[in-house]
Amino acid sequence: MKKTSSAIIALAVGFAVGGASIWLFSKPNVPSAPGQTKEAVVKERKIQFYRNPMNPEATSPTPMKDSMGMPYVPVYEDEGQTKDSPGVVRISPEKAQRIGVKSEQAARRELKRVIRTVGRVEPVENYVHIINSKISGWVEKLFVNRTDQMVASGEKLLDLYSPDLVSAQEEYLLAWRSFEQSKTSTHPEVKEGAKSLLNAASQRLKYWDISEDQIERLKTSGKITRTLTIKTPAHGSVTEKMVVEGQKIEAGETLFKIIDHSTVWVYGEIYEHELPYVKVGEAASLYPSYAAQDIYRGHIEHVYGHLGSIRYTPEGSTEIRTAKIRFELPNKTHKLKLGMYMNIEIPVTVAVNAVSVPDSALIDTGARRLVIIDRRDGSFEPRDVEAGARADGYYEIKSGVHAGEWVVSAANFLIDSESNLKAAIGGLGGHEGHGKAKKQEPIAAEKADKKEDAAPSEHKGH
């Protein structure tokens, strides 16, 4: 009997200890502060609503998925409830890693970039020669009878027959003989008259481009030439020929156009905002589009003082303001053809010892420019900045950011949307619109440019 009673007592004690153990180990492991109940701690992590991970402005009071099948992220009541300013947001390391937040330190750099444009080969203006006749007549013989023919300085172009020229030669011979006879005269006025007549006849021939050698030959031989030989004044290529053999021409009519392209000009155009970085003497590399290995080294010879414009469509109103620059290149081998297009690369320094941030860190809404400052404690602060030049994947920051500060270079649009939403909620005094799921909208990165006009009050926190 005693053994049975002891077994029953031992069994009861075992049940009691087991039940106590089960009760102790089955309690939820919820940490609590002194004087804080379990219910209060659980209440702190109460889910307030659910948010679209790609569009923080799209929320829902119940769990759901977006159009791509991504589940909405729960937002707890205690998230974002800090003493920071309305625009500052706090993001846990896990969430920052999940949305792809990356930060980079602002530093002082020398920013360089390459200005690229397209140029066109044109002749040097003072190497272009227009050949015409100062007297009317007929082309009796044509020595240069095709275009693109190379001619040397002083080479014959054509023989021109002109009755007026024949008369002028006869007048000169008469004046010459009269002057020779006046040398024996005892009257000074006769000598002076004969000399004046000879000078006038000689000057008339010179006005018609009769050279001194031809006049001397006429005086020595005493024979009149039927034709006038017109010669080229410079070396070059005949680019235009407007006359044929036997043609009747009038005084002042253009006969040939000769261009010396042993030296050429290359005109390029740069955008108006690139003008501060371009100056006369700046080195550049020029090469034809079909032969990138044929590189010509040149310097900017001239920056024109007026702006032009490029219109993309004749009927369109969109125009881009441009400035014209000019290079001078030697072309002894004539490899550069007139009208040829060339690629131009001008390396320039846009900023020296400038505080700079990655270009992906700058958010440009059109009305303002800002960056997201990473405070390195889980909080992020939007800050307005004044941006300068852009080069090498960086923006120069003139004010708003100091060297050594960290800026968000990836997922900054999402943080900016979070900041705007928090500022808007703070201004309204609470979260609204959680009664039903919002209609899916474009992601925050696509809406950032429209946010300033659509809801100006959302940026009060910045």
C-alpha positions as CSV (number, residue, x, y, z in Angstrom):
1,M,0.0,0.0,0.0
2,K,2.8,2.3,0.9
3,K,4.6,1.5,-2.4
4,T,1.4,2.4,-4.3
5,S,1.0,5.7,-2.5
6,S,4.7,6.7,-3.2
7,A,4.3,5.9,-6.9
8,I,1.1,8.1,-7.1
9,I,2.9,10.9,-5.3
10,A,6.0,10.7,-7.5
11,L,3.7,10.7,-10.6
12,A,1.9,13.8,-9.5
13,V,5.1,15.6,-8.8
14,G,6.3,14.7,-12.2
15,F,3.2,16.1,-13.9
16,A,3.5,19.3,-11.9
17,V,7.2,19.9,-12.8
18,G,6.5,19.0,-16.5
19,G,3.5,21.4,-16.7
20,A,5.5,24.2,-15.1
21,S,8.4,23.7,-17.6
22,I,6.0,23.7,-20.5
23,W,4.4,26.9,-19.2
24,L,7.8,28.6,-18.7
25,F,9.4,27.7,-22.0
26,S,6.3,28.4,-24.0
27,K,6.2,32.1,-22.9
28,P,7.0,34.5,-25.9
29,N,10.5,35.8,-25.7
30,V,9.7,39.5,-25.7
31,P,12.2,41.8,-24.2
32,S,10.8,44.5,-22.0
33,A,12.1,47.5,-20.3
34,P,11.8,47.9,-16.5
35,G,8.2,48.6,-15.6
36,Q,7.0,47.8,-19.2
37,T,4.5,44.9,-19.7
38,K,4.6,42.3,-22.4
39,E,1.5,43.8,-24.0
40,A,3.2,47.2,-24.3
41,V,6.2,45.8,-26.1
42,V,4.1,43.8,-28.5
43,K,2.0,46.9,-29.2
44,E,5.2,48.9,-30.2
45,R,5.6,46.6,-33.2
46,K,2.1,46.8,-34.4
47,I,1.7,47.0,-38.2
48,Q,0.2,50.3,-39.2
49,F,-0.1,49.6,-43.0
50,Y,1.6,47.9,-46.0
51,R,3.7,49.8,-48.6
52,N,4.7,49.0,-52.2
53,P,8.5,48.4,-52.1
54,M,8.9,50.1,-55.5
55,N,6.5,53.0,-54.9
56,P,6.4,54.1,-51.2
57,E,3.4,56.3,-51.9
58,A,1.2,53.2,-52.8
59,T,-0.1,51.7,-49.6
60,S,-2.7,49.2,-48.4
61,P,-4.2,48.4,-45.0
62,T,-4.0,44.7,-45.8
63,P,-1.2,42.5,-47.2
64,M,-1.2,42.4,-51.0
65,K,1.2,42.2,-54.0
66,D,1.9,44.7,-56.7
67,S,1.6,44.1,-60.5
68,M,5.0,42.4,-60.6
69,G,4.1,39.9,-57.8
70,M,6.2,41.6,-55.1
71,P,4.6,41.6,-51.7
72,Y,4.0,44.9,-49.9
73,V,6.3,45.7,-47.0
74,P,4.8,46.1,-43.6
75,V,5.3,49.5,-41.9
76,Y,5.2,49.6,-38.1
77,E,3.8,52.4,-36.0
78,D,7.2,53.0,-34.4
79,E,9.1,53.4,-37.7
80,G,10.1,57.0,-38.5
81,Q,8.9,58.3,-35.1
82,T,12.0,60.2,-34.2
83,K,12.8,63.7,-33.1
84,D,14.5,64.5,-36.4
85,S,13.2,67.2,-38.7
86,P,10.2,66.4,-40.9
87,G,12.4,65.6,-44.0
88,V,14.8,63.2,-42.2
89,V,14.0,59.5,-42.4
90,R,15.4,56.5,-40.7
91,I,15.9,53.2,-42.4
92,S,17.1,50.0,-40.8
93,P,20.3,48.4,-42.3
94,E,18.2,45.4,-43.4
95,K,15.8,47.6,-45.3
96,A,18.6,49.8,-46.8
97,Q,20.2,46.6,-48.1
98,R,17.0,45.4,-49.4
99,I,16.2,48.5,-51.5
100,G,19.9,48.8,-52.6
101,V,21.0,52.0,-50.8
102,K,24.6,52.9,-51.7
103,S,26.6,55.9,-50.4
104,E,29.8,57.6,-51.5
105,Q,31.9,60.2,-49.8
106,A,32.0,63.7,-51.2
107,A,35.6,64.7,-52.0
108,R,37.6,67.3,-53.7
109,R,38.6,66.5,-57.3
110,E,39.9,68.0,-60.5
111,L,37.1,67.4,-63.0
112,K,38.0,66.9,-66.6
113,R,35.8,66.1,-69.5
114,V,36.1,65.8,-73.3
115,I,33.9,68.1,-75.5
116,R,33.0,66.2,-78.6
117,T,31.6,67.7,-81.7
118,V,31.6,67.4,-85.5
119,G,33.5,69.8,-87.8
120,R,33.5,70.5,-91.5
121,V,36.5,71.2,-93.7
122,E,36.3,74.5,-95.5
123,P,38.9,76.6,-97.5
124,V,40.9,79.4,-95.8
125,E,39.0,82.5,-96.8
126,N,42.1,84.4,-98.1
127,Y,43.1,81.4,-100.2
128,V,40.1,81.6,-102.4
129,H,40.6,83.4,-105.8
130,I,38.0,84.5,-108.2
131,I,39.3,85.1,-111.8
132,N,37.5,87.4,-114.1
133,S,38.2,89.8,-117.0
134,K,38.1,93.5,-116.8
135,I,37.5,93.8,-120.5
136,S,34.9,92.2,-122.8
137,G,35.9,89.9,-125.7
138,W,36.0,86.3,-126.9
139,V,37.8,83.3,-125.5
140,E,40.2,82.4,-128.3
141,K,42.1,79.6,-126.5
142,L,41.4,77.8,-123.2
143,F,44.4,76.3,-121.4
144,V,42.5,75.1,-118.3
145,N,39.5,73.2,-119.6
146,R,38.3,71.1,-116.6
147,T,37.5,71.5,-113.0
148,D,39.6,70.1,-110.1
149,Q,42.7,70.7,-112.2
150,M,45.7,71.8,-110.2
151,V,47.4,75.0,-111.4
152,A,50.6,76.8,-110.4
153,S,51.0,80.5,-109.8
154,G,51.4,82.4,-113.0
155,E,50.1,79.5,-115.2
156,K,48.1,80.4,-118.3
157,L,44.3,80.1,-118.0
158,L,43.1,81.5,-121.4
159,D,43.7,83.8,-124.3
160,L,41.1,86.6,-124.7
161,Y,40.6,88.5,-128.0
162,S,39.2,92.0,-127.5
163,P,38.9,94.8,-130.1
164,D,39.2,97.3,-127.2
165,L,42.5,95.7,-126.3
166,V,43.8,96.1,-129.8
167,S,42.8,99.7,-129.9
168,A,44.5,100.3,-126.5
169,Q,47.8,98.8,-127.8
170,E,47.7,101.0,-130.9
171,E,47.2,104.1,-128.7
172,Y,50.1,103.1,-126.6
173,L,52.4,102.6,-129.6
174,L,51.4,106.0,-131.0
175,A,52.0,107.6,-127.6
176,W,55.4,105.9,-127.4
177,R,56.5,107.1,-130.8
178,S,55.3,110.7,-130.0
179,F,57.3,110.7,-126.8
180,E,60.4,109.5,-128.6
181,Q,60.1,112.3,-131.1
182,S,59.4,115.0,-128.4
183,K,62.9,114.4,-127.0
184,T,64.4,116.5,-129.8
185,S,61.9,119.3,-129.3
186,T,63.1,122.6,-127.7
187,H,59.7,123.2,-126.2
188,P,59.3,121.8,-122.7
189,E,55.6,121.8,-122.9
190,V,55.7,119.4,-125.9
191,K,57.9,117.0,-124.0
192,E,55.5,117.1,-121.0
193,G,52.4,116.5,-123.1
194,A,54.0,113.5,-124.9
195,K,55.0,112.0,-121.6
196,S,51.6,112.5,-120.0
197,L,50.0,110.8,-123.1
198,L,52.3,107.8,-122.8
199,N,51.7,107.4,-119.1
200,A,47.9,107.5,-119.7
201,A,48.1,104.8,-122.4
202,S,50.3,102.6,-120.2
203,Q,48.0,103.0,-117.2
204,R,45.0,102.0,-119.3
205,L,46.8,98.7,-120.3
206,K,47.6,98.0,-116.7
207,Y,44.0,98.5,-115.6
208,W,43.2,95.7,-118.0
209,D,45.7,93.4,-116.3
210,I,48.4,93.8,-119.0
211,S,51.7,93.1,-117.1
212,E,54.8,95.3,-117.2
213,D,56.6,92.5,-119.2
214,Q,53.9,92.5,-121.9
215,I,54.0,96.3,-122.1
216,E,57.8,96.3,-122.4
217,R,57.5,93.6,-125.1
218,L,55.0,95.7,-127.0
219,K,57.3,98.7,-126.8
220,T,60.3,96.8,-128.0
221,S,58.7,94.8,-130.8
222,G,56.2,97.5,-131.9
223,K,53.8,94.7,-132.8
224,I,50.3,94.5,-131.5
225,T,49.0,91.3,-130.0
226,R,45.5,90.1,-130.8
227,T,44.9,88.5,-127.5
228,L,45.3,89.1,-123.8
229,T,46.6,86.1,-121.8
230,I,44.9,85.8,-118.4
231,K,47.1,83.9,-115.8
232,T,46.3,82.5,-112.4
233,P,47.4,84.6,-109.4
234,A,48.1,81.7,-107.0
235,H,48.6,77.9,-106.7
236,G,45.5,75.9,-106.2
237,S,42.7,73.7,-107.6
238,V,40.2,74.9,-110.1
239,T,36.9,74.3,-108.3
240,E,34.7,76.2,-110.7
241,K,35.0,76.8,-114.5
242,M,32.3,79.0,-116.0
243,V,33.7,79.5,-119.5
244,V,34.3,77.4,-122.7
245,E,36.5,78.1,-125.7
246,G,34.9,80.5,-128.2
247,Q,32.5,82.0,-125.6
248,K,31.8,85.7,-125.6
249,I,32.4,87.2,-122.2
250,E,31.6,90.6,-120.6
251,A,33.8,92.7,-118.4
252,G,33.5,91.6,-114.7
253,E,32.1,88.1,-115.6
254,T,33.5,85.3,-113.4
255,L,35.6,82.9,-115.4
256,F,37.3,80.6,-112.8
257,K,37.3,80.0,-109.0
258,I,40.7,78.7,-107.7
259,I,41.2,77.5,-104.1
260,D,44.5,76.8,-102.5
261,H,43.8,74.0,-100.0
262,S,47.3,73.3,-98.8
263,T,45.9,74.8,-95.6
264,V,42.3,74.4,-94.6
265,W,40.0,75.6,-91.9
266,V,37.8,73.2,-89.9
267,Y,34.6,74.7,-88.4
268,G,33.0,73.1,-85.4
269,E,30.0,73.9,-83.2
270,I,29.8,73.6,-79.4
271,Y,26.8,74.1,-77.1
272,E,26.3,77.4,-75.4
273,H,26.8,75.9,-71.9
274,E,30.3,74.6,-73.0
275,L,31.6,78.1,-73.9
276,P,33.1,78.8,-70.5
277,Y,35.5,75.8,-70.9
278,V,36.7,76.6,-74.5
279,K,39.2,79.3,-75.3
280,V,41.6,80.3,-78.2
281,G,44.7,78.1,-78.1
282,E,42.9,75.0,-76.6
283,A,44.4,71.8,-78.0
284,A,42.2,69.3,-79.8
285,S,42.3,66.1,-81.8
286,L,40.6,65.9,-85.2
287,Y,40.1,62.8,-87.3
288,P,37.8,61.7,-90.2
289,S,34.9,59.5,-89.2
290,Y,36.0,56.8,-91.6
291,A,39.7,56.8,-90.5
292,A,40.0,57.2,-86.7
293,Q,43.7,56.5,-86.9
294,D,44.4,59.6,-89.0
295,I,44.6,62.0,-86.1
296,Y,45.4,65.7,-86.7
297,R,46.5,67.8,-83.8
298,G,45.2,71.3,-83.8
299,H,44.4,74.3,-81.7
300,I,41.4,76.5,-81.6
301,E,42.3,79.5,-83.7
302,H,39.1,81.5,-83.3
303,V,35.9,81.5,-81.3
304,Y,33.2,83.4,-83.2
305,G,31.5,86.2,-81.3
306,H,27.9,85.3,-82.4
307,L,25.7,82.3,-81.6
308,G,23.9,80.2,-84.1
309,S,21.2,77.5,-83.6
310,I,20.4,74.0,-84.7
311,R,16.7,73.3,-85.5
312,Y,15.9,69.6,-85.4
313,T,12.9,69.8,-87.6
314,P,12.1,72.7,-90.1
315,E,8.6,73.0,-88.7
316,G,9.6,72.5,-85.1
317,S,10.2,75.2,-82.6
318,T,12.9,73.4,-80.6
319,E,16.3,74.9,-81.2
320,I,19.7,74.4,-79.6
321,R,22.0,77.4,-79.2
322,T,25.5,76.8,-80.5
323,A,28.8,78.7,-80.9
324,K,31.2,78.3,-83.8
325,I,34.9,77.5,-83.3
326,R,37.6,77.3,-86.0
327,F,40.8,75.2,-86.4
328,E,43.5,75.7,-89.0
329,L,45.2,72.5,-90.3
330,P,48.1,71.9,-92.8
331,N,47.0,69.9,-95.8
332,K,50.1,69.5,-98.0
333,T,49.1,66.1,-99.2
334,H,45.5,67.2,-99.8
335,K,44.1,64.2,-97.8
336,L,41.5,66.6,-96.3
337,K,38.9,67.3,-98.9
338,L,36.7,70.4,-98.8
339,G,33.3,69.6,-97.4
340,M,34.6,66.6,-95.4
341,Y,33.2,66.0,-91.9
342,M,35.7,65.4,-89.0
343,N,35.2,64.3,-85.4
344,I,36.6,66.8,-82.9
345,E,37.6,66.0,-79.3
346,I,38.6,68.9,-77.0
347,P,39.9,67.8,-73.5
348,V,39.1,70.6,-71.0
349,T,39.3,71.1,-67.2
350,V,36.0,72.2,-65.9
351,A,36.8,72.5,-62.1
352,V,39.9,72.4,-59.9
353,N,39.9,71.3,-56.3
354,A,36.1,71.2,-56.3
355,V,33.8,69.4,-53.9
356,S,32.1,66.7,-56.0
357,V,29.6,64.0,-55.7
358,P,28.5,61.2,-58.1
359,D,26.2,62.4,-60.8
360,S,23.7,59.7,-59.7
361,A,23.5,61.3,-56.3
362,L,22.0,64.6,-57.6
363,I,18.2,64.7,-57.9
364,D,17.1,67.4,-60.3
365,T,13.4,68.2,-60.1
366,G,13.6,71.1,-62.5
367,A,12.8,73.6,-59.8
368,R,15.5,72.5,-57.3
369,R,18.5,70.3,-57.0
370,L,19.1,68.2,-53.9
371,V,21.1,65.2,-52.6
372,I,20.4,62.7,-49.8
373,I,22.9,63.0,-47.0
374,D,23.7,59.7,-45.3
375,R,24.4,60.5,-41.6
376,R,25.9,57.0,-41.1
377,D,23.5,56.4,-38.1
378,G,20.6,55.0,-40.1
379,S,19.1,58.4,-40.8
380,F,19.0,60.2,-44.2
381,E,18.6,64.0,-44.8
382,P,17.5,65.6,-48.0
383,R,19.6,68.8,-48.7
384,D,19.4,71.5,-51.3
385,V,22.6,72.1,-53.2
386,E,24.0,74.4,-55.9
387,A,25.5,72.3,-58.6
388,G,28.2,73.4,-61.1
389,A,30.0,71.6,-63.9
390,R,29.5,67.9,-64.7
391,A,32.5,65.7,-65.7
392,D,33.9,62.2,-65.3
393,G,30.7,61.0,-63.7
394,Y,30.6,63.7,-61.0
395,Y,28.9,67.0,-60.3
396,E,30.7,69.9,-58.9
397,I,28.9,71.1,-55.7
398,K,29.3,74.8,-55.1
399,S,27.3,74.9,-51.8
400,G,25.3,72.5,-49.7
401,V,27.7,69.7,-49.2
402,H,31.2,69.6,-47.6
403,A,34.1,67.4,-48.4
404,G,33.9,64.2,-46.2
405,E,30.1,64.0,-46.0
406,W,28.4,60.9,-47.4
407,V,25.8,61.1,-50.0
408,V,23.4,58.5,-51.3
409,S,24.3,57.4,-54.9
410,A,21.8,54.6,-55.4
411,A,18.1,54.3,-54.4
412,N,18.1,58.0,-53.5
413,F,14.8,58.5,-55.4
414,L,13.1,56.0,-53.0
415,I,14.5,57.8,-50.0
416,D,13.4,61.1,-51.4
417,S,9.9,59.8,-51.8
418,E,10.0,58.4,-48.3
419,S,11.1,61.8,-47.0
420,N,8.4,63.6,-49.0
421,L,5.7,61.2,-47.7
422,K,6.9,61.6,-44.2
423,A,6.8,65.4,-44.5
424,A,3.4,65.3,-46.0
425,I,2.1,63.0,-43.2
426,G,3.6,65.2,-40.6
427,G,1.9,68.2,-42.2
428,L,-1.5,66.4,-42.2
429,G,-1.1,65.2,-38.7
430,G,-1.3,61.5,-39.4
431,H,-1.6,58.8,-42.1
432,E,-4.6,59.1,-44.4
433,G,-6.0,57.1,-47.2
434,H,-5.3,53.7,-45.7
435,G,-8.9,52.6,-46.0
436,K,-8.3,51.0,-49.4
437,A,-5.4,50.2,-51.6
438,K,-4.3,52.9,-53.9
439,K,-4.2,52.4,-57.6
440,Q,-0.8,51.3,-58.9
441,E,1.2,54.3,-60.0
442,P,4.6,54.8,-61.8
443,I,7.6,54.0,-59.6
444,A,9.1,56.8,-57.5
445,A,12.1,57.3,-59.8
446,E,9.8,58.1,-62.7
447,K,7.6,60.4,-60.6
448,A,10.4,62.4,-59.1
449,D,10.4,65.1,-61.9
450,K,6.6,65.6,-61.6
451,K,6.5,65.7,-57.8
452,E,7.3,69.4,-57.5
453,D,4.3,70.5,-59.6
454,A,1.9,67.8,-58.5
455,A,2.2,68.3,-54.7
456,P,4.3,71.3,-53.7
457,S,3.4,70.8,-50.0
458,E,5.2,67.4,-50.0
459,H,8.6,69.1,-50.1
460,K,8.1,71.2,-47.0
461,G,10.4,68.8,-45.1
462,H,13.3,69.6,-47.4
